[in-house]
Amino acid sequence: MRTKILSTGRLNVYKIVNLIIWLLFLAVIIFNLLRTEDPSLIEYYWFIYWGVLFVLSYVRRTLKLRNIEYDDDNIYIVDKAQEVVIPFISVKKIKLQSLDGVHSIFLSEHLGLGKEIWFKSSLWYPFNFKKVDDEVYRLQLKIEKVKSKHYENPITSLPSQTG
């Protein structure tokens, strides 16, 4: 039984709004380029610079966001067509990546999704950071608890043959 959904349920809304903001920003740059009679090389440079920045930012950050759920032993990546189960043992750490609430889960091994999984904890992250940070902290505690149980194997030695 899953106890908590860690990522926002409105992830698609975030992706669409983020895309619209970037496209509006690029449209303003294109409008300024077309408005000037003789655009200089620096104006073309800025258009290319912001266009490349958009592609890198949007593709790397926004399109890689996943829906994350967890229980006492596993993290679940819920996708439209499938669900991927990641045991807590495979998680290295969870880290806040940006000020708008994008976190990443670093994995110790490649599980088909890469070694880093990104999720957005809340659409309102800067305003409800305390609640979200507490939830991420509880998840980190659960991961550490499972890892400590996993590594508590007592060392056994063979009885010595004296005599």
C-alpha positions as CSV (number, residue, x, y, z in Angstrom):
1,M,0.0,0.0,0.0
2,R,1.4,3.4,-1.0
3,T,1.5,5.9,1.7
4,K,2.3,9.1,0.0
5,I,2.4,10.8,-3.4
6,L,5.5,12.9,-3.4
7,S,5.2,14.8,-6.6
8,T,2.6,17.2,-7.7
9,G,-0.5,15.8,-9.3
10,R,-0.6,18.7,-11.7
11,L,2.7,17.9,-13.5
12,N,1.2,18.3,-17.0
13,V,-0.1,21.8,-16.1
14,Y,3.4,22.8,-14.9
15,K,4.9,21.5,-18.2
16,I,2.4,23.3,-20.3
17,V,2.7,26.6,-18.4
18,N,6.5,26.4,-18.5
19,L,6.4,25.8,-22.3
20,I,4.0,28.8,-22.8
21,I,6.2,31.1,-20.7
22,W,9.3,30.2,-22.7
23,L,7.5,30.4,-26.1
24,L,6.2,33.9,-25.2
25,F,9.7,35.0,-24.2
26,L,11.1,33.7,-27.5
27,A,8.2,35.4,-29.4
28,V,9.2,38.7,-27.9
29,I,12.8,38.3,-29.0
30,I,11.6,37.3,-32.5
31,F,9.3,40.3,-32.6
32,N,12.1,42.6,-31.6
33,L,14.3,41.1,-34.3
34,L,11.7,41.6,-37.0
35,R,10.8,45.1,-35.8
36,T,14.3,46.5,-36.3
37,E,15.2,47.4,-39.9
38,D,18.8,46.2,-39.8
39,P,19.3,43.7,-37.0
40,S,22.8,43.5,-35.8
41,L,24.8,40.4,-35.2
42,I,24.4,40.7,-31.4
43,E,20.6,40.6,-31.8
44,Y,20.9,37.3,-33.7
45,Y,23.3,36.0,-31.1
46,W,20.8,36.7,-28.3
47,F,18.0,34.9,-30.2
48,I,20.2,31.9,-30.7
49,Y,21.5,32.1,-27.1
50,W,17.9,32.1,-25.6
51,G,16.7,29.5,-28.1
52,V,19.5,27.1,-27.1
53,L,18.9,27.9,-23.4
54,F,15.2,27.1,-23.8
55,V,15.9,23.8,-25.4
56,L,18.4,22.8,-22.8
57,S,16.3,24.0,-19.9
58,Y,12.9,22.7,-21.1
59,V,14.1,19.4,-22.3
60,R,16.5,18.7,-19.4
61,R,14.4,20.0,-16.6
62,T,10.8,20.0,-17.5
63,L,10.3,17.0,-19.8
64,K,12.3,14.7,-17.4
65,L,9.9,15.3,-14.5
66,R,8.2,12.2,-13.2
67,N,5.3,11.4,-10.8
68,I,6.8,9.8,-7.7
69,E,5.0,7.8,-5.0
70,Y,6.6,5.8,-2.1
71,D,5.8,3.4,0.7
72,D,7.9,1.9,3.4
73,D,10.3,0.0,1.1
74,N,10.1,1.4,-2.4
75,I,9.8,4.4,-4.6
76,Y,7.4,4.2,-7.5
77,I,7.7,6.1,-10.7
78,V,4.2,6.3,-12.1
79,D,4.0,6.8,-15.8
80,K,1.1,6.7,-18.2
81,A,1.9,3.2,-19.6
82,Q,3.9,1.7,-16.8
83,E,5.1,1.8,-13.2
84,V,8.7,1.4,-12.2
85,V,9.6,0.2,-8.7
86,I,12.9,1.4,-7.2
87,P,14.0,-0.1,-3.9
88,F,15.3,2.2,-1.2
89,I,18.6,0.4,-1.3
90,S,19.3,1.8,-4.8
91,V,18.8,5.4,-3.7
92,K,21.9,7.4,-2.9
93,K,20.4,10.7,-2.0
94,I,17.6,13.2,-2.7
95,K,18.5,16.8,-3.4
96,L,16.7,20.0,-4.1
97,Q,17.8,21.2,-7.6
98,S,16.0,24.5,-8.0
99,L,14.2,27.1,-6.0
100,D,10.8,26.2,-7.7
101,G,10.7,22.8,-6.0
102,V,12.4,20.5,-8.5
103,H,14.1,17.6,-6.6
104,S,16.2,14.8,-7.9
105,I,16.7,11.3,-6.7
106,F,20.2,10.1,-7.3
107,L,20.5,6.3,-7.8
108,S,23.5,4.1,-7.1
109,E,22.9,2.0,-10.2
110,H,21.4,2.5,-13.6
111,L,17.8,1.1,-13.5
112,G,16.7,2.0,-17.1
113,L,15.8,5.6,-16.3
114,G,19.3,6.9,-15.8
115,K,21.0,7.6,-12.5
116,E,19.0,10.7,-11.8
117,I,15.2,11.0,-11.5
118,W,13.6,14.4,-11.4
119,F,10.3,15.3,-9.7
120,K,8.4,18.5,-8.8
121,S,7.2,18.3,-5.3
122,S,4.6,21.1,-5.5
123,L,3.3,23.8,-7.8
124,W,3.4,26.2,-4.9
125,Y,6.8,25.2,-3.6
126,P,8.2,28.5,-2.5
127,F,5.1,29.2,-0.4
128,N,4.7,25.7,1.1
129,F,8.3,24.7,1.4
130,K,8.1,23.7,5.0
131,K,5.5,21.0,4.3
132,V,7.3,19.7,1.2
133,D,10.7,19.7,2.9
134,D,9.3,17.8,5.8
135,E,7.8,15.2,3.5
136,V,11.1,14.8,1.6
137,Y,12.9,14.6,4.9
138,R,10.6,11.8,6.1
139,L,11.4,9.9,2.8
140,Q,15.1,10.4,3.4
141,L,14.7,9.0,7.0
142,K,12.8,5.9,5.6
143,I,15.6,5.4,3.0
144,E,18.3,5.6,5.7
145,K,16.3,3.2,8.0
146,V,16.0,0.6,5.2
147,K,19.6,1.0,4.3
148,S,20.8,0.6,7.9
149,K,18.8,-2.6,8.2
150,H,20.2,-3.9,5.0
151,Y,23.8,-3.3,6.0
152,E,23.4,-4.7,9.6
153,N,24.4,-8.2,8.6
154,P,26.4,-9.6,11.5
155,I,29.9,-10.8,10.5
156,T,30.2,-14.5,11.2
157,S,33.4,-16.3,11.3
158,L,34.2,-19.9,11.1
159,P,35.1,-21.6,14.4
160,S,38.8,-21.8,14.8
161,Q,40.5,-25.1,14.7
162,T,42.8,-25.1,17.7
163,G,44.4,-28.3,18.7
